[in-house]
Amino acid sequence: MMTITEKRSVIDCIFERVTSKIWSNFLYFPENWDAVELAQYIADKFQEESIFLNRDTPRKKAYKNDCLVFNL
């Protein structure tokens, strides 16, 4: 079980990794991209960080259930 502080630290690390990836490619974004493409790009970068990506495990099922039950 993780403490609140540990959870915050993990979240901060994930945001830092994703933010770093996004900013490292920022100058290469096509000029015609607007909020729609940028939002999708950001979502894609977070998706790449997913541990459950392309996995169907009991833990993933439990995670989805928790999100449903706790309205997350």
Backbone hydrogen bonds in HBPLUS format (Angstrom, degrees):
<---DONOR---> <-ACCEPTOR-->    atom                        ^
c    i                          cat <-CA-CA->   ^        H-A-AA   ^      H-
h    n   atom  resd res      DA  || num        DHA   H-A  angle D-A-AA Bond
n    s   type  num  typ     dist DA aas  dist angle  dist       angle   num
A0007-LYS N   A0003-THR O   2.95 MM   4  6.24 158.7  1.99 151.8 157.7     1
A0008-ARG N   A0004-ILE O   2.92 MM   4  6.17 160.5  1.96 151.4 156.7     2
A0009-SER N   A0005-THR O   2.98 MM   4  6.19 152.2  2.06 144.6 152.3     3
A0010-VAL N   A0006-GLU O   2.98 MM   4  6.27 157.2  2.03 149.9 155.2     4
A0011-ILE N   A0007-LYS O   2.97 MM   4  6.23 166.3  1.99 154.3 157.9     5
A0012-ASP N   A0008-ARG O   2.86 MM   4  6.07 161.5  1.90 149.6 155.0     6
A0013-CYS N   A0009-SER O   2.95 MM   4  6.17 156.6  2.01 147.6 153.8     7
A0014-ILE N   A0010-VAL O   2.98 MM   4  6.26 159.1  2.02 153.2 158.5     8
A0015-PHE N   A0011-ILE O   2.95 MM   4  6.21 169.0  1.97 156.6 159.4     9
A0016-GLU N   A0012-ASP O   2.89 MM   4  6.07 156.0  1.94 147.4 154.6    10
A0017-ARG N   A0013-CYS O   2.93 MM   4  6.18 160.7  1.97 150.7 155.1    11
A0018-VAL N   A0014-ILE O   3.00 MM   4  6.23 171.9  2.00 158.4 160.2    12
A0019-THR N   A0015-PHE O   2.81 MM   4  5.85 165.7  1.83 151.3 156.3    13
A0020-SER N   A0016-GLU O   2.90 MM   4  5.93 157.2  1.95 144.4 150.8    14
A0021-LYS N   A0017-ARG O   3.07 MM   4  6.34 157.7  2.12 147.5 153.0    15
A0022-ILE N   A0018-VAL O   2.95 MM   4  6.22 162.8  1.98 156.0 160.7    16
A0023-TRP N   A0019-THR O   2.91 MM   4  6.10 175.1  1.92 158.0 159.1    17
A0024-SER N   A0020-SER O   2.96 MM   4  6.01 147.4  2.07 143.3 152.3    18
A0025-ASN N   A0022-ILE O   3.14 MM   3  5.48 144.4  2.27 105.8 115.6    19
A0026-PHE N   A0023-TRP O   3.29 MM   3  4.85 153.3  2.36  93.4 101.3    20
A0028-TYR N   A0025-ASN O   2.89 MM   3  5.47 154.4  1.95 121.2 129.7    21
A0029-PHE N   A0026-PHE O   3.22 MM   3  5.57 169.9  2.23 113.9 116.9    22
A0033-TRP N   A0030-PRO O   3.15 MM   3  5.67 167.0  2.17 115.6 119.6    23
A0038-LEU N   A0034-ASP O   2.99 MM   4  6.13 168.3  2.01 163.9 167.4    24
A0039-ALA N   A0035-ALA O   2.89 MM   4  5.84 157.8  1.93 141.1 147.1    25
A0040-GLN N   A0036-VAL O   3.09 MM   4  6.31 157.0  2.15 145.0 151.4    26
A0041-TYR N   A0037-GLU O   2.86 MM   4  6.05 158.8  1.91 149.9 156.0    27
A0042-ILE N   A0038-LEU O   2.95 MM   4  6.17 161.9  1.99 150.9 155.1    28
A0043-ALA N   A0039-ALA O   2.96 MM   4  6.16 161.1  1.99 146.4 151.9    29
A0044-ASP N   A0040-GLN O   2.81 MM   4  6.05 155.0  1.87 149.7 156.9    30
A0045-LYS N   A0041-TYR O   2.97 MM   4  6.27 152.3  2.05 147.9 154.9    31
A0046-PHE N   A0042-ILE O   3.07 MM   4  6.40 156.3  2.13 151.2 157.2    32
A0047-GLN N   A0043-ALA O   2.87 MM   4  6.10 152.8  1.95 146.8 155.4    33
A0048-GLU N   A0044-ASP O   2.97 MM   4  6.24 146.6  2.08 145.1 153.3    34
A0049-GLU N   A0046-PHE O   2.99 MM   3  5.18 138.5  2.17 101.7 113.7    35
A0050-SER N   A0047-GLN O   2.98 MM   3  5.23 159.0  2.02 109.4 116.2    36
A0055-ARG N   A0052-PHE O   2.88 MM   3  5.23 142.4  2.02 150.8 140.6    37
A0061-LYS N   A0057-THR O   3.02 MM   4  6.34 159.2  2.06 153.6 159.4    38
A0062-ALA N   A0058-PRO O   2.89 MM   4  6.14 155.1  1.95 147.2 154.1    39
A0063-TYR N   A0059-ARG O   2.87 MM   4  6.08 151.9  1.95 142.7 150.8    40
A0064-LYS N   A0060-LYS O   2.90 MM   4  6.20 164.6  1.92 153.3 156.4    41
A0065-ASN N   A0061-LYS O   2.94 MM   4  6.16 154.9  2.01 145.2 152.5    42
A0066-ASP N   A0062-ALA O   2.85 MM   4  6.12 160.1  1.89 150.3 155.5    43
A0067-CYS N   A0063-TYR O   2.96 MM   4  6.28 160.1  2.00 154.6 159.6    44
A0068-LEU N   A0064-LYS O   3.04 MM   4  6.27 150.9  2.12 143.4 151.3    45
A0069-VAL N   A0065-ASN O   2.79 MM   4  6.01 172.9  1.79 164.0 164.9    46
A0070-PHE N   A0066-ASP O   2.83 MM   4  5.81 166.4  1.85 153.5 157.4    47
A0072-LEU N   A0067-CYS O   2.86 MM   5  4.74 155.8  1.92 136.9 144.1    48
A0071-ASN N   A0068-LEU O   3.26 MM   3  5.07 159.0  2.31  98.9 104.6    49
